[in-house]
Amino acid sequence: MGDINKSIEMFLQYMRYEQNLSACTVLSYRNDLRQLQDFLSPDSAAGFRPGSVTTGDLRAWMADLDRKGDGSRTIRRKMQAVRSFYKYLMKTGEAGSNPAAEIELAKFKVPLPSFLRAEKMDEVLDGEQAALKGEGDEYYQAVLGRTIVMMLYETGIRRAELIDLRDADVDAARGEMKVHGKRDKERIVPFGRELSDAIEAYRELRGKVTGQDRPGRFFLRTDGRPLYPMLVYRLVHGRLEAAGAAGKLSPHVLRHTFASVMLNNGAEINSVKEILGHESLAATQVYTHITFSELKSNYKLAHPRALKKEVNYGSKD
């Protein structure tokens, strides 16, 4: 396998540092484009000329991927990487057209996000509040876990955003926090009185346990170090499971739950989009499908005509 083509390398740097894509996404792009390069020019990167690639070349590559066992979803992702690459080349003048633009990609039904009902979340939080007692590290862990669950559910922030949350960016008096989201974009997220009270109680306990009154990160372990992703997952999963919640019980499920609860209770979709930090409205609209599913289910359970047994109009017997 030869060195990677210079145009691809420049594109990857552009996506990482100009478009602020994650290192993981850029690595995926690199692997996909290197696969294309090796297919079209197996001997060396010098033989790969992106500007001369045709739609037919890309179709041949797709057929080769299919023969090697790549699924439709994987091939679609690889072709999307190629499309982005050629958009960049057109922008820099290295290509006059995008050979991937004419290729129709397979469409997939987007699964509805998993979420919990508001009633179940009330059980989780109210049950934990009643059970909070004790002292020392065990009590701190319980308070930490409950505060995390409450914050994820009441603000809809991502797990990574919660871990990176700065203490100075959380204003309990005003009921708002500054969140650093994807691509280093900041947004202000509001929250209610209950979470404000929980934040103040947690801060007081955090100072006693960790000895840090003004730490950099908002959430800390008992030894004063910041949280890490698997710890947050365990804290959330354990509390949801203990309350009898079923299904997928990850921190991201609480983000889905926040969105569905907001929309079910009349929040305007653009407002939910801004709070969640979505780039486009399409990412938020998936939750309207959840609310419609709820509506349809409730209709079937409540409407008198929907409750009637189906009539076989085709039979005269």
C-alpha positions, 0 to 999 in steps of 0.5 A: 500500500503506497503513501497517501495522495497529497490532495487527500492529505490536504483535504483531511487537514482542511476537514480537521482544522477548518471544519473542526471535524473530530479526529475519529471522523477524519480517520474514517475519511482517510481510510475510505479515501486511501481505499479508493486510491489503492483501488485506482492506483495500487502501486503508488500514490503518485499514480493517483490523479483525483481530477481524472476519476470518473463516475464509472471508476467510482461505480467499479469501486463500489462493485469491488467493495460489494464483492469483498463483502462490504454492506450497503451502509458501509458503501454509502458511507465511503461514497459520502466521504468521496463526495466531500473530498470532491467538493473540496477539490472543486473549491480548490480548483483541482477538479472541475466536477464531482464524479460522485454527485451522479451516484444515487446512494441507498437510503435507509430507514432511520430507527427512532431513538430510544427514550424513556417516558416522563413518568419513569424519569419521575420515578428515577429522580424522586426515588433517588431523592428519597434514598439519598442518605449517609456520608463520605465517598458513598454518599458523594457518589450517590449525589454525583450520580443523581445530579448527572442523571438530572442534568442530562435529562433536564438539559439534553446535553451530550455525555462529552459536553457534561464531562467537559462542563466548566464550573465557571460556566454553570450559573445556578442563580440564573438557571443557565449554563454555557456548553461547549459543543461539537466543532467548539461551538458554544451555546447557552442552555437553560434549566429549572429551579429543581436542577439549580437546587441540586447544583448548589447542593452538589457544589457544597458537598463537592467542596467538602469531599474534594477540598476544591471550592473553585475547580476547573471542571464542574463534575469531579470524582472523590479524588478531585479528578474529572469524570471519564465516559465509562464512569458516566455510563455506569452511573447513569445505567445503574440508576436507571436500571435500579428504578426498573427502566427497561431497554437501552439505558445509556446517557444518550437515551436521556438526551433523546428523552429530553427532546421527546418530552419537550416536544410532547409538551408543546416546545417549538421545534427550533427552540429544541434544536438550539438547546440540543446544539443540532446543526440542522433541523433535520436532526431534531425532526426525528423526535417529531416521529417519536411524538407522532408514534405516541399520538398514534398509540394513544389514539388507538387506545382511546378512540371508540372507533379504533377500539372496535374489532375490524369488520370484514366488509368483503364477506356476505356470510 
